[in-house]
Amino acid sequence: MFPSQNLKEKLVNISNDLLLPQDFHEKLVRAITTYTQLLFELGEIKPDEISDRTNIQSKFGRAIGTFWAANCVKEVLRTQRFVRGLYLAIKDKLLQGDGPIHILYAGTGPFATLALPVMVQFSPAEVQFTLLEINENSYNKLVDVITAFDLNSYVKAIEIADATNYVLQDIDVDIVISETLNRALITEPQVFIMLNLASQLGRDVVYLPEEITVNLCAKKRSENKPAKLKTLINFNVDKMKEIIDQSEGQEWAFDEIKVNINNIDPAELYYSTELKIYRDNVLGYEDSSLNLLEKVKLGHQIGDDLIFKYNAAEKPGFIVYAREKISS
């Protein structure tokens, strides 16, 4: 294994390239490739190891296994925009007052991929991280990776925890970041992690991503892009407050959204997903796996009026009401 100093120097170079302002540039793919190789070697990620491929099921969604979480780093624009967004959010917070800025990173996977390149841009006196990870296998690898990079001085706390029901011991938090989501907010617990944490924190906290928008859209095979029909959810800090205010405990309540699909072939209906991570760092149609279209599953749809509602369950996602019948 490389000496810590050599590893940190490599991480600094990767970080500098990820933080360049252009949306796409000649150094970006190389930086992601180098970062991926470095993390996979340090984390000893083994694609055929059962423990690396085992998912964890919680009350509010599935936490993907170590191998799958590790592979998220390979998505070039996704990693770039999240890292850059977090860096800018910290810079803005530092302008508002003295450090350290306390970042709560929920669902780190085996690498805390979004945090490492940001840590090396600041001093421990400027930033401190609390790291939460539900998967013990990922947690163990994360501890090794942080130690290998000699970044322990940036870590205020690190815990094995389910962030959907985690009770904060320290509410002096400036930024919350979580990337525990899938397209159309299906399957994974992003929404419920953010709601749980936001219900315990004050109004001045910055949440990354700042906004996740899921739209109902229509797309014919002959068309290059989908046509938006209706916004089903804008999940941002205002929406979180609204949901928290209208819910009791963790019985999260979501609005019903009525959509008329008259003259639209139900087979052409999809969910599309847009993310605003921070400021102008956004992910749109087909920028990453998070932005791929997700087919609307109607079952035996009756009538032109559909009602969509996000579902708080072990398998999160939108359910669709067509008259009195429900399909998922």
VOBA-1610 file (N, C-alpha, C; in pm, whole numbers, padded with zeros to 5 digits, always signed):
BEGIN
Met+00085-00120+00000Met+00000+00000+00000Met+00088+00125+00000Phe+00042+00231-00067Phe+00118+00355-00073Phe+00127+00422+00064Pro+00234+00494+00094Pro+00239+00574+00217Pro+00125+00676+00217Ser+00080+00714+00337Ser-00033+00806+00349Ser-00011+00936+00274Gln+00113+00992+00282Gln+00139+01119+00217Gln+00119+01111+00067Asn+00165+01002+00006Asn+00146+00983-00138Asn-00002+00973-00173Leu-00077+00902-00089Leu-00220+00888-00112Leu-00289+01024-00103Lys-00254+01102-00002Lys-00319+01231+00015Lys-00285+01324-00100Glu-00162+01318-00148Glu-00124+01401-00264Glu-00206+01362-00386Lys-00227+01234-00405Lys-00310+01189-00517Lys-00453+01240-00502Leu-00504+01233-00379Leu-00641+01279-00353Leu-00653+01429-00378Val-00553+01506-00340Val-00554+01650-00366Val-00560+01678-00516Asn-00483+01607-00594Asn-00483+01625-00740Asn-00619+01590-00798Ile-00677+01480-00751Ile-00811+01441-00797Ile-00912+01549-00760Ser-00904+01596-00638Ser-00997+01698-00589Ser-00988+01825-00673Asn-00867+01869-00700Asn-00849+01992-00779Asn-00914+01979-00916Asp-00904+01863-00976Asp-00965+01842-01109Asp-01117+01834-01100Leu-01169+01770-00996Leu-01315+01760-00979Leu-01379+01897-00956Leu-01304+01987-00895Leu-01359+02117-00858Leu-01344+02224-00965Leu-01284+02189-01077Leu-01277+02286-01186Leu-01418+02327-01227Pro-01439+02452-01267Pro-01574+02504-01285Pro-01650+02455-01408Gln-01581+02404-01509Gln-01650+02364-01631Gln-01740+02242-01606Asp-01849+02234-01684Asp-01936+02117-01673Asp-01865+01990-01718Phe-01787+02002-01823Phe-01710+01887-01870Phe-01578+01939-01925His-01469+01870-01891His-01337+01914-01935His-01246+01793-01949Glu-01130+01813-02008Glu-01043+01702-02043Glu-00987+01628-01921Lys-00982+01692-01805Lys-00925+01628-01686Lys-01029+01550-01605Leu-01156+01567-01637Leu-01262+01513-01552Leu-01267+01360-01552Val-01271+01300-01668Val-01281+01153-01676Val-01157+01089-01614Arg-01042+01145-01640Arg-00919+01091-01582Arg-00924+01098-01430Ala-00975+01207-01376Ala-00984+01222-01231Ala-01078+01117-01172Ile-01193+01095-01234Ile-01288+00995-01185Ile-01229+00855-01195Thr-01162+00825-01305Thr-01101+00693-01324Thr-00994+00666-01218Thr-00909+00765-01194Thr-00803+00751-01093Thr-00862+00738-00954Tyr-00964+00818-00925Tyr-01031+00815-00795Tyr-01094+00678-00771Thr-01162+00626-00872Thr-01227+00495-00862Thr-01124+00386-00833Gln-01018+00384-00909Gln-00915+00281-00891Gln-00854+00289-00751Leu-00827+00409-00706Leu-00767+00428-00575Leu-00860+00378-00464Leu-00987+00415-00472Leu-01082+00375-00369Leu-01107+00225-00369Phe-01119+00165-00486Phe-01143+00021-00494Phe-01026-00058-00438Glu-00904-00009-00459Glu-00787-00077-00405Glu-00782-00063-00253Leu-00804+00057-00203Leu-00799+00079-00059Leu-00913+00007+00014Gly-01032+00008-00046Gly-01147-00057+00016Gly-01153-00206-00008Glu-01062-00256-00090Glu-01058-00399-00123Glu-01197-00449-00164Ile-01256-00378-00260Ile-01389-00414-00311Ile-01378-00538-00398Lys-01456-00640-00363Lys-01452-00768-00435Lys-01590-00797-00493Pro-01605-00788-00625Pro-01737-00802-00686Pro-01803-00938-00663Asp-01723-01040-00635Asp-01780-01174-00615Asp-01800-01209-00468Glu-01765-01117-00379Glu-01779-01141-00235Glu-01923-01116-00193Ile-01986-01216-00130Ile-02126-01205-00090Ile-02148-01086+00002Ser-02057-01064+00097Ser-02073-00955+00192Ser-02069-00819+00124Asp-02000-00810+00008Asp-01992-00684-00065Asp-02116-00659-00151Arg-02198-00762-00170Arg-02314-00748-00258Arg-02447-00755-00183Thr-02441-00764-00050Thr-02562-00781+00030Thr-02626-00646+00062Asn-02753-00632+00025Asn-02829-00511+00056Asn-02883-00518+00199Ile-02915-00401+00254Ile-02973-00392+00387Ile-03113-00332+00374Gln-03213-00404+00425Gln-03351-00355+00418Gln-03389-00282+00545Ser-03440-00160+00530Ser-03490-00086+00646Ser-03640-00066+00631Lys-03700+00000+00728Lys-03844+00025+00724Lys-03881+00113+00605Phe-03788+00201+00566Phe-03818+00298+00461Phe-03723+00286+00343Gly-03702+00166+00294Gly-03622+00152+00173Gly-03501+00063+00190Arg-03438+00034+00078Arg-03325-00057+00074Arg-03194+00021+00065Ala-03101-00010+00154Ala-02965+00044+00144Ala-02884-00053+00060Ile-02834-00005-00052Ile-02766-00095-00145Ile-02634-00145-00085Gly-02594-00266-00126Gly-02475-00331-00074Gly-02347-00256-00108Thr-02240-00296-00043Thr-02111-00230-00054Thr-02063-00217-00198Phe-02070-00325-00273Phe-02022-00324-00412Phe-02100-00224-00496Trp-02232-00224-00480Trp-02316-00135-00560Trp-02294+00011-00520Ala-02280+00036-00389Ala-02253+00172-00343Ala-02118+00220-00392Ala-02020+00131-00392Ala-01886+00168-00438Ala-01887+00211-00584Asn-01969+00147-00663Asn-01970+00174-00807Asn-02029+00309-00843Cys-02098+00373-00751Cys-02156+00504-00780Cys-02049+00607-00815Val-01928+00589-00762Val-01820+00684-00789Val-01788+00693-00937Lys-01817+00587-01012Lys-01781+00582-01153Lys-01864+00676-01240Glu-01978+00722-01187Glu-02064+00810-01267Glu-02004+00951-01266Val-01951+00990-01379Val-01865+01108-01388Val-01935+01236-01343Leu-02046+01271-01406Leu-02112+01397-01375Leu-02175+01394-01236Arg-02226+01280-01197Arg-02287+01265-01065Arg-02186+01294-00954Thr-02070+01231-00961Thr-01967+01253-00860Thr-01916+01396-00863Gln-01893+01447-00983Gln-01843+01584-00997Gln-01939+01685-00934Arg-02068+01676-00968Arg-02166+01777-00925Arg-02188+01771-00773Phe-02191+01651-00716Phe-02210+01640-00572Phe-02088+01691-00496Val-01968+01652-00540Val-01846+01699-00473Val-01835+01851-00482Arg-01860+01904-00601Arg-01848+02047-00622Arg-01955+02124-00544Gly-02076+02067-00539Gly-02183+02130-00463Gly-02152+02136-00315Leu-02099+02027-00260Leu-02064+02025-00118Leu-01953+02125-00088Tyr-01853+02130-00174Tyr-01743+02225-00156Tyr-01794+02369-00152Leu-01881+02405-00244Leu-01935+02541-00250Leu-02023+02572-00131Ala-02100+02473-00085Ala-02185+02494+00033Ala-02100+02523+00156Ile-01988+02453+00170Ile-01897+02477+00283Ile-01836+02616+00271Lys-01793+02654+00151Lys-01735+02787+00131Lys-01835+02896+00171Asp-01960+02878+00132Asp-02063+02977+00165Asp-02086+02983+00316Lys-02088+02869+00382Lys-02108+02865+00526Lys-01991+02932+00599Leu-01870+02911+00551Leu-01754+02972+00613Leu-01757+03125+00602Leu-01817+03175+00496Leu-01831+03320+00481Leu-01927+03379+00583Gln-02016+03295+00635Gln-02116+03342+00730Gln-02064+03344+00874Gly-01953+03275+00899Gly-01901+03272+01036Gly-01781+03181+01046Asp-01728+03170+01166Asp-01610+03088+01189Asp-01644+02939+01183Gly-01543+02859+01151Gly-01557+02715+01151Gly-01544+02660+01293Pro-01549+02530+01310Pro-01562+02439+01197Pro-01707+02425+01150Ile-01724+02408+01020Ile-01853+02375+00962Ile-01877+02226+00984His-01991+02193+01043His-02023+02054+01077His-02112+01995+00968Ile-02061+01894+00899Ile-02135+01828+00791Ile-02179+01690+00837Leu-02306+01663+00827Leu-02360+01530+00856Leu-02380+01458+00723Tyr-02306+01351+00703Tyr-02309+01274+00578Tyr-02378+01142+00609Ala-02501+01127+00560Ala-02583+01011+00591Ala-02583+00913+00474Gly-02535+00792+00500Gly-02526+00691+00396Gly-02397+00705+00316Thr-02285+00684+00380Thr-02155+00712+00319Thr-02109+00606+00221Gly-02166+00483+00230Gly-02108+00374+00154Gly-01968+00343+00208Pro-01889+00266+00135Pro-01758+00224+00187Pro-01649+00328+00176Phe-01677+00442+00112Phe-01571+00539+00083Phe-01597+00680+00136Ala-01721+00717+00169Ala-01756+00858+00187Ala-01707+00936+00065Thr-01745+00887-00051Thr-01694+00935-00180Thr-01702+01086-00196Leu-01811+01145-00150Leu-01834+01287-00171Leu-01758+01374-00074Ala-01715+01315+00037Ala-01649+01393+00142Ala-01498+01401+00125Leu-01434+01292+00083Leu-01288+01287+00081Leu-01224+01398-00002Pro-01271+01422-00126Pro-01208+01529-00205Pro-01231+01669-00146Val-01335+01682-00064Val-01367+01811-00003Val-01282+01833+00122Met-01259+01727+00198Met-01178+01740+00319Met-01042+01802+00290Val-00978+01756+00183Val-00840+01800+00157Val-00831+01944+00107Gln-00946+02007+00083Gln-00946+02147+00042Gln-00953+02242+00162Phe-00976+02185+00280Phe-00992+02265+00401Phe-00904+02208+00512Ser-00899+02279+00623Ser-00830+02229+00741Ser-00932+02167+00837Pro-00889+02081+00930Pro-00983+02028+01028Pro-01048+02136+01114Ala-00983+02250+01126Ala-01043+02361+01200Ala-01158+02425+01123Glu-01165+02400+00993Glu-01269+02458+00908Glu-01386+02363+00886Val-01360+02233+00879Val-01467+02136+00852Val-01452+02014+00942Gln-01567+01966+00989Gln-01574+01841+01064Gln-01694+01761+01013Phe-01676+01632+00999Phe-01779+01544+00944Phe-01828+01444+01048Thr-01960+01426+01052Thr-02019+01310+01117Thr-02066+01217+01007Leu-02022+01091+01012Leu-02046+00994+00905Leu-02136+00883+00956Leu-02247+00859+00887Leu-02342+00753+00922Leu-02352+00652+00809Glu-02343+00524+00843Glu-02354+00417+00743Glu-02424+00297+00807Ile-02527+00247+00740Ile-02607+00139+00796Ile-02542+00002+00779Asn-02460-00013+00675Asn-02402-00142+00640Asn-02269-00161+00713Glu-02261-00261+00799Glu-02139-00282+00879Glu-02018-00311+00791Asn-02039-00385+00682Asn-01930-00415+00591Asn-01875-00287+00528Ser-01964-00198+00484Ser-01921-00069+00427Ser-01855+00017+00534Tyr-01910+00015+00655Tyr-01854+00092+00765Tyr-01708+00052+00791Asn-01682-00076+00797Asn-01547-00124+00824Asn-01449-00081+00716Lys-01493-00085+00592Lys-01406-00041+00482Lys-01384+00110+00488Leu-01488+00183+00525Leu-01477+00329+00536Leu-01372+00369+00640Val-01374+00302+00753Val-01275+00332+00858Val-01134+00311+00804Asp-01114+00202+00728Asp-00981+00174+00672Asp-00940+00280+00569Val-01036+00322+00486Val-01006+00420+00381Val-00968+00555+00443Ile-01043+00599+00541Ile-01014+00727+00606Ile-00876+00724+00672Thr-00845+00612+00735Thr-00714+00598+00799Thr-00603+00596+00696Ala-00625+00527+00585Ala-00523+00521+00480Ala-00490+00658+00424Phe-00591+00745+00412Phe-00569+00880+00363Phe-00522+00976+00474Asp-00517+00928+00597Asp-00477+01010+00710Asp-00571+01129+00727Leu-00702+01099+00726Leu-00803+01204+00734Leu-00887+01196+00862Asn-00841+01118+00959Asn-00919+01100+01082Asn-00944+01231+01157Ser-00855+01328+01140Ser-00871+01456+01211Ser-00990+01536+01160Tyr-01045+01496+01045Tyr-01163+01564+00990Tyr-01294+01499+01037Val-01284+01387+01106Val-01403+01309+01141Val-01439+01332+01287Lys-01551+01397+01309Lys-01600+01422+01444Lys-01659+01296+01505Ala-01732+01222+01422Ala-01793+01097+01467Ala-01820+01009+01346Ile-01817+00878+01368Ile-01851+00783+01263Ile-01927+00668+01328Glu-02044+00637+01275Glu-02131+00539+01340Glu-02197+00447+01240Ile-02226+00325+01287Ile-02315+00235+01215Ile-02457+00273+01258Ala-02536+00320+01164Ala-02668+00370+01203Ala-02762+00370+01083Asp-02890+00350+01110Asp-02997+00366+01011Asp-03042+00512+01017Ala-03005+00589+00918Ala-03032+00733+00922Ala-03180+00766+00908Thr-03265+00668+00874Thr-03408+00696+00865Thr-03472+00709+01002Asn-03405+00657+01106Asn-03460+00671+01241Asn-03355+00711+01344Tyr-03241+00754+01296Tyr-03130+00792+01384Tyr-03166+00915+01466Val-03140+00909+01596Val-03164+01023+01686Val-03031+01097+01704Leu-03029+01221+01661Leu-02906+01300+01665Leu-02863+01329+01808Gln-02736+01305+01836Gln-02679+01341+01966Gln-02628+01485+01965Asp-02597+01534+01846Asp-02544+01669+01828Asp-02625+01738+01719Ile-02704+01839+01755Ile-02788+01907+01656Ile-02723+02035+01604Asp-02598+02056+01641Asp-02523+02170+01588Asp-02465+02131+01453Val-02554+02122+01353Val-02519+02077+01218Val-02541+02192+01120Asp-02448+02209+01029Asp-02458+02316+00929Asp-02505+02266+00793Ile-02460+02146+00755Ile-02491+02090+00623Ile-02524+01942+00639Val-02630+01899+00574Val-02663+01757+00566Val-02651+01716+00420Ile-02578+01607+00395Ile-02567+01555+00260Ile-02600+01406+00260Ser-02679+01364+00164Ser-02710+01223+00148Ser-02731+01197+00000Glu-02675+01087-00046Glu-02692+01046-00185Glu-02740+00902-00185Thr-02853+00882-00118Thr-02910+00749-00100Thr-03039+00739-00181Leu-03027+00766-00310Leu-03147+00772-00392Leu-03130+00699-00524Asn-03243+00671-00584Asn-03249+00609-00716Asn-03340+00697-00801Arg-03346+00668-00930Arg-03432+00745-01019Arg-03576+00741-00968Ala-03646+00852-00985Ala-03787+00865-00945Ala-03808+00837-00797Leu-03702+00845-00719Leu-03709+00823-00574Leu-03766+00686-00539Ile-03733+00586-00623Ile-03781+00450-00596Ile-03680+00374-00509Thr-03728+00280-00432Thr-03649+00175-00366Thr-03564+00223-00249Glu-03489+00332-00267Glu-03391+00373-00168Glu-03448+00481-00073Pro-03383+00502+00044Pro-03447+00578+00154Pro-03417+00727+00161Gln-03371+00790+00053Gln-03332+00932+00055Gln-03435+01022+00123Val-03558+01013+00081Val-03663+01102+00132Val-03678+01088+00283Phe-03671+00966+00332Phe-03698+00941+00472Phe-03577+00968+00561Ile-03458+00957+00505Ile-03339+01002+00576Ile-03345+01152+00598Met-03375+01225+00491Met-03380+01371+00500Met-03492+01417+00593Leu-03609+01355+00586Leu-03720+01395+00673Leu-03685+01369+00819Asn-03626+01256+00848Asn-03589+01224+00986Asn-03489+01326+01041Leu-03386+01356+00962Leu-03284+01450+01010Leu-03338+01592+01018Ala-03414+01634+00916Ala-03468+01770+00915Ala-03565+01792+01030Ser-03635+01687+01072Ser-03731+01701+01183Ser-03661+01729+01316Gln-03528+01709+01319Gln-03452+01731+01442Gln-03363+01855+01437Leu-03357+01921+01320Leu-03261+02030+01300Leu-03332+02163+01274Gly-03256+02271+01284Gly-03310+02405+01265Gly-03321+02444+01119Arg-03370+02566+01096Arg-03401+02614+00962Arg-03279+02659+00883Asp-03167+02682+00950Asp-03050+02735+00881Asp-02962+02627+00819Val-03001+02502+00833Val-02922+02392+00778Val-02938+02386+00627Val-02829+02360+00557Val-02832+02339+00412Val-02840+02189+00386Tyr-02934+02151+00298Tyr-02952+02009+00264Tyr-02910+01987+00120Leu-02825+01887+00099Leu-02778+01851-00035Leu-02820+01707-00067Pro-02888+01687-00182Pro-02925+01787-00282Pro-03026+01887-00228Glu-03018+02010-00283Glu-03113+02114-00242Glu-03255+02081-00287Glu-03267+02019-00403Glu-03400+01989-00456Glu-03395+01866-00546Ile-03492+01778-00526Ile-03512+01662-00615Ile-03652+01675-00672Thr-03661+01681-00803Thr-03790+01699-00870Thr-03822+01574-00950Val-03939+01519-00925Val-03988+01407-01006Val-04110+01454-01084Asn-04102+01442-01215Asn-04210+01482-01303Asn-04275+01360-01368Leu-04404+01372-01393Leu-04470+01277-01483Leu-04452+01330-01624Cys-04410+01245-01715Cys-04388+01290-01852Cys-04435+01183-01950Ala-04440+01222-02075Ala-04477+01131-02183Ala-04365+01129-02286Lys-04338+01011-02339Lys-04232+01000-02439Lys-04265+00889-02538Lys-04270+00927-02663Lys-04284+00830-02770Lys-04146+00778-02808Arg-04142+00661-02866Arg-04013+00603-02907Arg-03941+00690-03008Ser-04016+00760-03088Ser-03956+00843-03193Ser-03901+00975-03142Glu-03930+01007-03015Glu-03889+01136-02959Glu-03758+01123-02881Asn-03678+01228-02887Asn-03549+01226-02818Asn-03561+01254-02669Lys-03655+01342-02634Lys-03671+01379-02494Lys-03818+01368-02452Pro-03842+01345-02324Pro-03980+01337-02277Pro-04044+01474-02266Ala-04176+01476-02273Ala-04253+01600-02254Ala-04314+01598-02115Lys-04288+01702-02039Lys-04337+01710-01902Lys-04489+01730-01900Leu-04557+01651-01817Leu-04700+01665-01799Leu-04736+01730-01666Lys-04665+01690-01559Lys-04700+01739-01426Lys-04583+01713-01331Thr-04557+01808-01243Thr-04460+01786-01137Thr-04529+01712-01022Leu-04472+01599-00984Leu-04531+01517-00878Leu-04474+01551-00741Ile-04347+01593-00737Ile-04288+01637-00611Ile-04167+01724-00637Asn-04155+01833-00563Asn-04033+01913-00553Asn-03984+01894-00410Phe-03891+01802-00392Phe-03847+01769-00258Phe-03731+01860-00220Asn-03763+01965-00145Asn-03664+02063-00101Asn-03692+02097+00045Val-03623+02196+00099Val-03637+02225+00241Val-03779+02270+00276Asp-03844+02345+00187Asp-03981+02388+00214Asp-04077+02269+00213Lys-04055+02178+00120Lys-04141+02059+00112Lys-04120+01970+00234Met-03995+01959+00278Met-03968+01880+00398Met-04042+01937+00518Lys-04037+02069+00533Lys-04107+02132+00646Lys-04257+02106+00637Glu-04311+02115+00516Glu-04455+02091+00497Glu-04491+01948+00536Ile-04412+01851+00491Ile-04440+01711+00522Ile-04427+01685+00671Ile-04322+01740+00732Ile-04300+01722+00876Ile-04416+01781+00955Asp-04462+01900+00916Asp-04570+01968+00988Asp-04702+01892+00979Gln-04724+01820+00867Gln-04852+01751+00850Gln-04844+01602+00888Ser-04730+01562+00944Ser-04711+01422+00983Ser-04698+01410+01134Glu-04724+01291+01185Glu-04705+01261+01326Glu-04599+01154+01340Gly-04495+01186+01420Gly-04387+01090+01432Gly-04326+01062+01297Gln-04308+00935+01267Gln-04255+00895+01137Gln-04364+00839+01045Glu-04487+00878+01071Glu-04597+00843+00980Glu-04604+00951+00874Trp-04509+00949+00783Trp-04491+01057+00686Trp-04610+01064+00589Ala-04667+01184+00575Ala-04786+01203+00491Ala-04750+01282+00366Phe-04789+01230+00250Phe-04758+01293+00122Phe-04886+01331+00049Asp-04876+01435-00033Asp-04991+01485-00107Asp-05030+01390-00220Glu-05159+01395-00255Glu-05207+01328-00376Glu-05206+01429-00491Ile-05155+01388-00604Ile-05146+01476-00721Ile-05234+01416-00832Lys-05334+01496-00875Lys-05426+01450-00979Lys-05376+01491-01117Val-05378+01398-01209Val-05332+01424-01346Val-05432+01367-01444Asn-05471+01448-01541Asn-05556+01400-01650Asn-05469+01358-01766Ile-05482+01232-01808Ile-05399+01179-01917Ile-05480+01157-02044Asn-05585+01233-02060Asn-05670+01221-02179Asn-05587+01229-02307Asn-05608+01138-02399Asn-05541+01133-02530Asn-05393+01094-02522Ile-05347+01045-02407Ile-05209+00998-02393Ile-05209+00847-02375Asp-05128+00781-02452Asp-05114+00636-02441Asp-05046+00605-02307Pro-05112+00528-02218Pro-05050+00497-02088Pro-04913+00431-02100Ala-04889+00363-02212Ala-04759+00297-02232Ala-04647+00398-02252Glu-04683+00525-02275Glu-04582+00629-02299Glu-04555+00714-02175Leu-04611+00674-02061Leu-04594+00752-01938Leu-04469+00708-01861Tyr-04393+00808-01817Tyr-04269+00782-01742Tyr-04255+00884-01630Tyr-04172+00849-01534Tyr-04124+00945-01435Tyr-03987+00993-01480Ser-03963+01124-01470Ser-03830+01180-01495Ser-03782+01248-01368Thr-03650+01255-01351Thr-03592+01305-01227Thr-03488+01411-01255Glu-03497+01522-01183Glu-03398+01630-01195Glu-03345+01661-01054Leu-03216+01689-01045Leu-03155+01721-00917Leu-03082+01854-00922Lys-03107+01937-00822Lys-03025+02055-00798Lys-02945+02026-00672Ile-02814+02004-00689Ile-02733+01969-00573Ile-02703+02093-00492Tyr-02645+02194-00555Tyr-02621+02322-00488Tyr-02584+02425-00593Arg-02651+02540-00585Arg-02631+02648-00682Arg-02650+02594-00824Asp-02549+02611-00912Asp-02569+02571-01051Asp-02518+02429-01079Asn-02497+02351-00975Asn-02458+02211-00993Asn-02585+02125-00999Val-02622+02089-01119Val-02748+02020-01142Val-02723+01892-01223Leu-02820+01801-01213Leu-02819+01679-01294Leu-02955+01668-01361Gly-02954+01667-01495Gly-03077+01661-01571Gly-03088+01533-01652Tyr-03178+01533-01745Tyr-03214+01414-01822Tyr-03092+01340-01875Glu-03077+01216-01831Glu-02973+01122-01873Glu-02830+01166-01837Asp-02815+01260-01743Asp-02681+01297-01697Asp-02619+01187-01612Ser-02704+01106-01548Ser-02655+00997-01464Ser-02764+00893-01454Ser-02735+00783-01384Ser-02837+00679-01366Ser-02956+00732-01285Leu-02934+00835-01206Leu-03042+00895-01128Leu-03142+00966-01217Asn-03101+00998-01339Asn-03184+01078-01429Asn-03242+00999-01547Leu-03232+00868-01538Leu-03295+00785-01640Leu-03445+00779-01616Leu-03520+00760-01722Leu-03665+00750-01709Leu-03705+00622-01639Glu-03811+00631-01560Glu-03867+00515-01493Glu-04011+00497-01542Lys-04043+00378-01590Lys-04176+00352-01646Lys-04284+00361-01539Val-04394+00424-01574Val-04510+00428-01486Val-04585+00295-01499Lys-04605+00228-01387Lys-04673+00099-01387Lys-04819+00121-01344Leu-04907+00103-01440Leu-05048+00136-01416Leu-05135+00016-01384Gly-05095-00103-01425Gly-05183-00217-01408Gly-05306-00201-01494His-05422-00221-01435His-05548-00206-01511His-05602-00065-01489Gln-05544+00030-01559Gln-05584+00170-01547Gln-05722+00191-01607Ile-05807+00265-01534Ile-05942+00295-01581Ile-05964+00445-01576Gly-06006+00504-01687Gly-06039+00645-01688Gly-05918+00733-01719Asp-05946+00861-01738Asp-05841+00955-01777Asp-05775+01024-01658Asp-05838+01020-01542Asp-05783+01087-01425Asp-05705+00989-01338Leu-05578+01020-01316Leu-05493+00940-01229Leu-05452+01023-01109Ile-05434+00957-00997Ile-05384+01024-00876Ile-05255+00956-00836Phe-05149+01038-00823Phe-05017+00988-00786Phe-04987+01029-00642Lys-04926+00938-00569Lys-04890+00967-00430Lys-04762+00892-00395Tyr-04667+00966-00334Tyr-04544+00900-00292Tyr-04575+00811-00173Asn-04507+00697-00167Asn-04543+00592-00073Asn-04431+00569+00028Ala-04465+00582+00156Ala-04369+00556+00263Ala-04381+00409+00303Ala-04288+00328+00254Ala-04294+00184+00278Ala-04155+00124+00260Glu-04144-00007+00281Glu-04016-00074+00263Glu-03966-00061+00119Lys-04058-00045+00026Lys-04021-00020-00113Lys-04081+00114-00155Pro-04009+00223-00129Pro-04063+00355-00161Pro-04083+00374-00311Gly-04168+00468-00343Gly-04195+00502-00482Gly-04336+00556-00494Phe-04373+00596-00614Phe-04507+00649-00636Phe-04605+00535-00659Ile-04720+00544-00594Ile-04831+00457-00626Ile-04932+00538-00707Val-05008+00468-00791Val-05100+00533-00883Val-05241+00484-00858Tyr-05330+00578-00831Tyr-05471+00545-00813Tyr-05544+00575-00943Ala-05619+00478-00990Ala-05706+00501-01105Ala-05848+00465-01061Arg-05928+00567-01039Arg-06058+00551-00973Arg-06036+00485-00837Glu-06104+00375-00811Glu-06091+00311-00681Glu-05986+00201-00678Lys-05921+00178-00791Lys-05824+00070-00797Lys-05684+00126-00781Ile-05597+00047-00722Ile-05461+00091-00697Ile-05364-00007-00761Ser-05263+00048-00827Ser-05155-00036-00880Ser-05023+00028-00840Ser-04920-00051-00833Ser-04791+00002-00790Ser-04681-00046-00881
//
